[in-house]
Amino acid sequence: MGKKYLYLFEEGNATMRDLLGGKGANLAEMTGLGMPVPQGFTISTEACTRYYEDGEQIADDIRSDILEYITKLEAKTGKKFGDIENPLLVSVRSGARASMPGMMDTILNLGLNETVTEAFAKKTNNPRFAWDSYRRFIQMYSDVVMEVSKAHFEKLITDLKAKRGVESDTDLTAEDLKELADQFKAEYKESTGDDFPTEAKDQLFGAIKAVFRSWDNERAIIYRRMNDIPSSWGTAVNVQSMVFGNMGETSGTGVAFSRNPSTGEKGLYGEYLMNAQGEDVVAGVRTPVPIGKLEEQNPEVYEQFKTIVSTLENHYRDMQDMEFTIEEGKLYMLQTRNGKRTAAAALKVATDLVDEGMISEKEAVLMIDPRVLDAVLHPQFDAAALKSAKPIGTGLPASPGAATGEVVFTAEAAVKAANDGAKNIILVRLETSPEDIEGMHVSKGILTARGGMTSHAAVVARGMGTCCVSGLGAIKFSEDETSFTLGGKTFKAGDSISLDGTTGNVYEGLIATVDASISGEFKRLMDWADSYRTMKVRTNADTPADAANARRFGAEGIGLCRTEHMFFEPDRIAAIREMIVADSVEQREAALEKLLPMQRGDFEGIYEAMSGLPVTVRLLDPPLHEFLPTDPDDIAALAKEMNISLENLNAKIASLHEFNPMMGHRGCRLDVTYPEIGVMQTRAIIEAAINVKTAHPDWDLVPEIMIPLVGDVKELAFVKNIVKTTADAIIEEAGIDLPYLVGTMIEIPRAALTADEIATEAEFFSFGTNDLTQMTFGFSRDDAGSFLDAYYANKIYESDPFAKLDQNGVGKLVETAVKLGKQTRPDIKLGICGEHGGDPSSVDFCYKAGLAYVSCSPFRVPIARLAAAQSALNDK
Amino acid sequence: MGKKYLYLFEEGNATMRDLLGGKGANLAEMTGLGMPVPQGFTISTEACTRYYEDGEQIADDIRSDILEYITKLEAKTGKKFGDIENPLLVSVRSGARASMPGMMDTILNLGLNETVTEAFAKKTNNPRFAWDSYRRFIQMYSDVVMEVSKAHFEKLITDLKAKRGVESDTDLTAEDLKELADQFKAEYKESTGDDFPTEAKDQLFGAIKAVFRSWDNERAIIYRRMNDIPSSWGTAVNVQSMVFGNMGETSGTGVAFSRNPSTGEKGLYGEYLMNAQGEDVVAGVRTPVPIGKLEEQNPEVYEQFKTIVSTLENHYRDMQDMEFTIEEGKLYMLQTRNGKRTAAAALKVATDLVDEGMISEKEAVLMIDPRVLDAVLHPQFDAAALKSAKPIGTGLPASPGAATGEVVFTAEAAVKAANDGAKNIILVRLETSPEDIEGMHVSKGILTARGGMTSHAAVVARGMGTCCVSGLGAIKFSEDETSFTLGGKTFKAGDSISLDGTTGNVYEGLIATVDASISGEFKRLMDWADSYRTMKVRTNADTPADAANARRFGAEGIGLCRTEHMFFEPDRIAAIREMIVADSVEQREAALEKLLPMQRGDFEGIYEAMSGLPVTVRLLDPPLHEFLPTDPDDIAALAKEMNISLENLNAKIASLHEFNPMMGHRGCRLDVTYPEIGVMQTRAIIEAAINVKTAHPDWDLVPEIMIPLVGDVKELAFVKNIVKTTADAIIEEAGIDLPYLVGTMIEIPRAALTADEIATEAEFFSFGTNDLTQMTFGFSRDDAGSFLDAYYANKIYESDPFAKLDQNGVGKLVETAVKLGKQTRPDIKLGICGEHGGDPSSVDFCYKAGLAYVSCSPFRVPIARLAAAQSALNDK
């Protein structure tokens, strides 16, 4: 006997979601609960996988299984495919493990042909209903199964209405609809070259194939990538005998939630239409009425429905989203599922269910998708306002939230506009650089044409909690960069646009937004999460303000303080440039001497903000040329300011040129060549710590000095020696007891491969998974945009490895480094400070890999806290 | 009892080289053979390691051991340190495992002070000799131990000779020399601030420390890096009682070889000086006489020496290089070692020793350092001419051999000069690019200011066998690039320079060269090597000419044919640019259609040249912008040629800009985005194979198509599908039986980490260790020059990871990939095509890792053959 691919609803249950898909499993569960579910069967997700394995064909064994189950369904319902007396009509719907809006939804009324319709008209004594059902079926089948454009059919309807001189579809008679069905079939033949199928079985196989195919359409692929759904899952297909909400005034159809999906308020919420099929509710031609009205129209059915809703919510122990149909006064349940909800509703429902005793605190913590927290921490578009807006382009969702405002093209213009009182500024750039920081700060949203999820714009925007869409390659700037075109429109400075940093969508004009609102439920839930969490959550913060912000979000330390981000302030950039241009150690030391008090001040501020929580400071990382101007005018100005010849300065800049700056003279390599930089930074870190510790002797202040870009234990030892010699001398002179740690980023593959050696010197490892991902994959995040789309389209990559840690490759290096590091130094402190620290699936990987903490940008701290709690709970 | 750090000569033997160093082990061995060796002891290399571990201090336990051994030596010789009757005088010499010219050589006459000298004068009845010995000791000790400049002492001698009105040192009297000794001591005090040590033990500890220190001076570090000697080895110190060749006319000293070190001819070869110390022979003030003369001067000693030489050669079974001293008619042996020899001599000695029955063929194969073969394959500087030349700069030894000629600054100028009949052209560039190929071809040598050992210039030059020095950062070009300065001199076009691609040295003017000469011995030795070798040796060749050349050197196939190198020919670059600029698939296909016949022709030529040996062709690898011009004039010309607007072309070029081209849109990523490129290349490869196979049905032609830069099995599968679909259709249409393989480079860390998955698709792996090294270390070979010097100087790296495979990091990835690859596909074909394929230690690693072949540039094929033979022999 072959594999079982098909299941009657009565053969399944809710635990079989992987096999039957969400919809199928729940139809089975409701059937088991004795609820009024039209009978049917589910073709499993494994059949979908077979379909693709077999070269997009339904294998013969599955075909004959399907025919066998149709026979079973015929026996159960007493109806028959193509039968004139009592025809079996079915709906066909897709249903994956996870709900997927990108896929085919539904085909209704399958099984009709001209003869059957004729008979159906007689049987129901309602010819108009019968012919309307038939023309709807042809229309739906043509569109969904054969991809014949809907517009063709709409035109035929409009033409006929004009001919008849009527306004509304409902004014068309049974005869009209029959004529329309003929015209539709002719259109079908013209578009596809084939006759419209009259055999119910042919129609069925066509529909099933269409469902399987829809698993792999572009929208579905994009949705899966955005939601971490593997393409190997496949979709199930549900074949269910039809019930009709459009059989007259005692029939109807509707959708309802057991609680309000926007607010989470308890109570039945939904709407329905009498004498209608599902599509009418959705299409918006007629206005549905609130579900409460049903109590007046049919109190018996209303009571029955309320009981079912309550049973389902109690059974599933979560808010339900249901579809139902009333056929001539009799209620049928067509679907139930855990309802989608806004972030605010998710928090309210979870806490309410705990208060109602329906679920435990643990279950509440596990119930919330950590990613939705973004929405309660950032402004969002008003849902109603967004409904009518069409995106003019879609970039990468680089930093979540919504922003709406007027375009500026330079950081300077942004600052000027802000000084002039402008509140809503959208900074649009080819790409941003550290010099743009101030302008980014005053902007509500940032849009760039280049750069990935971890480009400068993306990282900085996330740190500030500012909405950002990056890498929107479709933007074309005018040569003088005073305008850009997108979606066929040209935008100049002052024009309005809106950005959705959560989806990457960009809209023309101003769209209303609603502010972030952190509710009491948020705090309750996060407190529960923290009580189960075992892994620490730190933040990546470079300034006292960032650090303070992150503490509000629950950060338990700083995992990455990037010292270079402090260097771009106007009062510092001059000194750093002086250092770069220096020709001798003495000149360089003189310039560093100017930077010392500023850096020390920065660190004091950060230590103060963190009140003794651990702070990891990374020594200077980027290549020095990043601090030099590139524009000829700016270079000339700098030469003047520095009092050196333009020729000398140009020669210096040329000598710093790099082919591949990512893999160039940066990180610890700077300290090997210019030890005085490491000396200055160590002094600033340690002197600041001494000052703060003196002011707060009770704080447990242990600075963690992190040496970046290490690939060999000897280079770590070399730089560590600079750090220790400097630090120990200062500490001894101060006569204070100040423990400190020296560790390294693990961000170069070689460091992971030789972590046993590295750990002889490193007192902690912090996985820099941004760079580690770049090196392991061999591509630069700034350049990958040119080919990644093709990789997604061809399903080579299913997710962005810079957003979701590649466990198969990069993860192996992390695991190797953890193992080797602990081998040498069992108590080594392990953490992650790459962008992945704020991604739930990556947080889970870090938990399983045995890391002590994750560190992420301030606004992601709550996400990481919740994700870490879920990992700990799931581990039990 | 502590560790044993000291050994009397009689306690050691030749097998203890690791501990006693080469010199010490051989002195011990000669002692054991009963030869006349002045007694002494060796301080082991472990004492040197201790010295560094203890913070550059001689530990107390070793100090007391040394004093104990001095007492033993005193007892053996009957002499005593500081004794007026019979003073013990010693020499102190360094001696590492491997001979190292960068280290301290010798201090003689240690133990003398004023009182002892006085007594010594009486005892020897030769006051002039005694005072001369003393002043020499002061001079040597000051220079070597305390780094007081020699010039100071030379000036004092010159002044005294002027005062006395004499010409020669030998005209100075005993009194003069005594006065000089006083002046020297005063100079010593002035330079060092201390009195010259009078205690023999203080002198001894000073000298021992100087030897230890010299292990780590800059010259020694550079020498070690160039010769793969780890810094952990340390040096031994030999303390030996003095014998004097300058005691009068029956005394003398000399050096001799058991065979001629230049030619390998059998027979005693060397020179000596009577009444002299070793330094006199070297200094060249007096002219030494040929060793044969000794037969007349002292036939008894000559016979004794000849017997010793013969015994030693038979004992060591290799040509010996010896030092001896005759003290008042008595012969003493001071050193023996296997003699350094030219490459030609090495081959002759090895084959002669086989013919003489002294060694086996296997031993002959193991005797030759594979790296010396470079010298017999390339022109070299005439040794005599080179002696008087001083390098004006030193770059990287990028491609071996010597070249001398006139400077040109552009590839065009090189071509023009060649057309005008110039024979000796030296192309000097900031860096080379593929456009320079033709100019490089006509040049005798190539010098670049930028780029590492695997830069474009280096790779291409090695392929052509042309001398190249790369990455000479000290070169400063004038702004208009019509001249450069180096070593304080300015060079214009037409000025003469000479390059040594084996050392990296650059000289002013023309230096005579001797041509490469492949001898009969070379062939004999390579045949022996091949008979023991188990690993195949292929070559990296991109043209039929390269391929033919490599076959002459014994290549057994092509491991890497880089298709892009064919694209720069003037007739192709237009088509490739047309393809890049194309806006649609159709335009791109049209341009590719033009390239197809040319590529097919290339491959036909290569298959023909290889007569059915395996040929691995790599699909297009570099990012497309490498093929576009960068100069504004060239861009304008191209726009005109392509008949597109300058604005459009500039926009296209801008859109191809990459921040990190190394990690950008290249390799298989090109085929994913533009499958039509892969289709065209596959067609060319397969159609050419069909044509050649049709002409030579007996050839076993199996094209190997290699997909570069793979990081994920899915991208390999995607491109492989393009290749197979195309190839299978062509083969089927041709109705021919043509097997072919599809495999991949392993050059991205992720590919190595997931090699089990990759091997499900790949039929072979070729390790691209250039890129793998870059990604694993996280630095770009083109940019590393700015910091690598600091890494070498600080002993962080001891060798260039692009020249010698990093077994600890990159090697781990190779081993992982081999293991995982074989796990999935036990018969997977494994090779290496990175530059490391021609480096002996890396070849040995490949052998141990289980690779089936190495592939390297044509001129390195013999090196790889010999190295692979040695690996196989050493494995037994």
Interface residues (C-beta under 8 A of the other chain):
Chain A: E479 E647 E658 F659 N660 P661 M662 M663 G664 H665 R669 V672 T673 L709 G711 D712 K714 E715 F718 E747 I748 P749 R750 L753 T754 E757 D771 Q774 M775 T776 F777 G778 F779 S780 D782 D783 A784 S786 F787 A790 Y791 N794 K795 I796 Y797 D806 N808 G809 V810 K812 L813
Chain B: E479 E647 E658 F659 N660 P661 M662 M663 G664 H665 R669 V672 T673 L709 G711 D712 K714 E715 F718 E747 I748 P749 R750 L753 T754 E757 D771 Q774 M775 T776 F777 G778 F779 S780 D782 D783 A784 S786 F787 A790 Y791 N794 K795 I796 Y797 D806 N808 G809 V810 K812 L813
